[in-house]
C-alpha cells in the first residue's frame, strides 16, 4: 500500500518532467512541473490534466481478469497498481520513478523484457513490470512479450466473441482498399463457441509513441466557433502534420467507421504518432480498435431500417453518425467497389463462428450502410431528419437552390 504522501518523479525516458504526489489510494493529489514542455497533453499539463491523464492510464474497473491481478499484487485498485508498475506503457515513454530509487529508462523500459519471464519482471518488492497496468479499454487484453515483437492479445468473452471477429473484418475491409491510410492488422482465433481472441503487432516503438486524440484537443485552446472535430485537424496541422494528410485520414476513418457502424470511436481510440526524441508529430496513428462495430451487442430478426440505424447513439466527436458523416470532405476516399459485399460479409461472420441468424442480421444492416454510402458519394445528404421528413428537406433544398440562382 502507498504511504499517505508518496512522491514520484514523472519521467519521459530520462527527462524529469515533474513531481507527482499520490494518496494512499493511488490518486494524484499534486503535480509540480520541472520540465513542463515534456509533459503529457503535448507539453501543456497542469494538475487537473495530470489527474485526467492518470485516470485514463489506469486499467478500467470493469476488467474482471485484471481485478484478480490487482488483488494478488496487494493493491487496493487499478491506480495503486499503476503506481506499483511505475505507470509504464507499451505505447509511450512516460513512467514514474520513486524518488528513493536510482534507476534509468534503460533499466525499466518494457521492450527490454521481451522474451524474459513471460514479459513480467519484478524490480524489487516496491515495483514490478506489468505492461498491462496501463492498458485501457473494456475488453480483456494483455501484451504478449515472449516474441521478438510485442503482440497485443484481446479476448472477446461475450456476444459469441464478435468483437474480435469485427477487428478481423475491419482488417479485411482496409486491406481491400489498398489505400495509403495506415491501419492495424488483426487476426482472429476462436477459443470456443462463446469466445474469441484477436492479435496485432504493436505500432509504437522506442522512438515512436502514441498521443491520443483527447490529449491533442485538450492541449490547446481553440475557437468556440469551430467544432472539436475541426479543432483536432487544426491542432495537428499547426503542430507539424500536413493538413491534407490529417484531413484525408479523418475522412477515411470517419467514412469507414460509418460503413462498419463503429459506435465507439471515442477520442482515446485514435490519435497521432510522435517522435519520442524530438517531440515532433509524425502523422496519424494507424486505425485501431474497431471491435465495437457491426451491431455486435444488438439482436433483431430483421435488419434495421435507415431511420433506425441513424437513430443509434455513438461515442465520438458527435453523438450521431450523420453528423460525423457531414464532416467528410472527400466523399470518394473509400472505393465502394472494393468493399466486401453483403454475401461476403455473411460468409465471413459464419466462417468465424457467428450464428447464421446473427450473421444475416449483421450482413443485411451492413447492406443498408452500403446503400447509404453509395447515395452519399453521389451527392445525397444522409441525415436522420431527411429520413423522417423527406418532403420537408427536399422542399428546403429546392428553396436554397432557387435562392442561389
Rosetta blueprint (number, residue, H / E / L):
1 X L
2 X L
3 X L
4 X L
5 X L
6 X E
7 X E
8 X E
9 X E
10 X E
11 X E
12 X E
13 X L
14 X L
15 X E
16 X E
17 X E
18 X E
19 X E
20 X E
21 X E
22 X E
23 X L
24 X L
25 X L
26 X L
27 X L
28 X E
29 X E
30 X E
31 X E
32 X E
33 X E
34 X L
35 X L
36 X H
37 X H
38 X H
39 X L
40 X H
41 X H
42 X H
43 X H
44 X L
45 X L
46 X L
47 X H
48 X H
49 X H
50 X H
51 X H
52 X H
53 X H
54 X H
55 X H
56 X H
57 X H
58 X L
59 X L
60 X L
61 X L
62 X L
63 X L
64 X H
65 X H
66 X H
67 X H
68 X H
69 X H
70 X H
71 X H
72 X H
73 X L
74 X L
75 X L
76 X L
77 X L
78 X H
79 X H
80 X H
81 X H
82 X H
83 X H
84 X H
85 X L
86 X L
87 X L
88 X L
89 X L
90 X L
91 X L
92 X L
93 X L
94 X E
95 X E
96 X E
97 X E
98 X E
99 X L
100 X L
101 X L
102 X L
103 X L
104 X L
105 X H
106 X H
107 X H
108 X H
109 X L
110 X H
111 X H
112 X H
113 X H
114 X L
115 X L
116 X L
117 X H
118 X H
119 X H
120 X L
121 X L
122 X L
123 X L
124 X E
125 X L
126 X L
127 X E
128 X L
129 X L
130 X L
131 X H
132 X H
133 X H
134 X H
135 X L
136 X L
137 X L
138 X L
139 X L
140 X E
141 X E
142 X E
143 X E
144 X E
145 X L
146 X L
147 X L
148 X L
149 X L
150 X L
151 X E
152 X E
153 X E
154 X E
155 X E
156 X E
157 X L
158 X L
159 X H
160 X H
161 X H
162 X H
163 X H
164 X H
165 X H
166 X H
167 X H
168 X H
169 X H
170 X H
171 X H
172 X H
173 X H
174 X H
175 X H
176 X H
177 X H
178 X L
179 X L
180 X L
181 X L
182 X L
183 X E
184 X L
185 X L
186 X L
187 X E
188 X E
189 X E
190 X E
191 X L
192 X L
193 X L
194 X L
195 X L
196 X E
197 X E
198 X E
199 X E
200 X E
201 X E
202 X L
203 X L
204 X L
205 X E
206 X L
207 X L
208 X E
209 X E
210 X E
211 X E
212 X E
213 X H
214 X H
215 X H
216 X H
217 X H
218 X H
219 X L
220 X L
221 X L
222 X L
223 X L
224 X L
225 X L
226 X L
227 X L
228 X H
229 X H
230 X H
231 X H
232 X H
233 X H
234 X H
235 X H
236 X H
237 X H
238 X H
239 X L
240 X L
241 X L
242 X L
243 X H
244 X H
245 X H
246 X H
247 X H
248 X H
249 X H
250 X H
251 X H
252 X H
253 X H
254 X H
255 X H
256 X H
257 X H
258 X H
259 X H
260 X H
261 X L
262 X L
263 X L
264 X L
265 X L
266 X L
267 X L
268 X L
269 X L
270 X L
271 X E
272 X E
273 X E
274 X E
275 X E
276 X L
277 X L
278 X L
279 X L
280 X L
281 X E
282 X E
283 X E
284 X E
285 X L
286 X L
287 X E
288 X L
289 X L
290 X L
291 X L
292 X L
293 X L
294 X L
295 X L
296 X L
297 X L
298 X L
299 X L
300 X L
301 X L
302 X L
303 X L
304 X L
305 X L
306 X H
307 X H
308 X H
309 X H
310 X H
311 X H
312 X L
313 X L
314 X L
315 X L
316 X L
317 X L
318 X L
319 X L
320 X L
321 X H
322 X H
323 X H
324 X H
325 X H
326 X L
327 X L
328 X L
329 X L
330 X L
331 X L
332 X L
333 X L
334 X L
335 X L
336 X H
337 X H
338 X H
339 X L
340 X L
341 X L
342 X H
343 X H
344 X H
345 X H
346 X H
347 X H
348 X H
349 X H
350 X H
351 X H
352 X L
353 X L
354 X L
355 X L
356 X H
357 X H
358 X H
359 X H
360 X H
361 X H
362 X H
363 X H
364 X H
365 X H
366 X H
367 X H
368 X H
369 X H
370 X H
371 X H
372 X H
373 X H
374 X H
375 X H
376 X H
377 X H
378 X L
379 X L
380 X L
381 X L
382 X L
383 X L
384 X H
385 X H
386 X H
387 X H
388 X H
389 X L
390 X H
391 X H
392 X H
393 X H
394 X H
395 X H
396 X H
397 X H
398 X H
399 X H
400 X H
401 X H
402 X H
403 X H
404 X H
405 X L
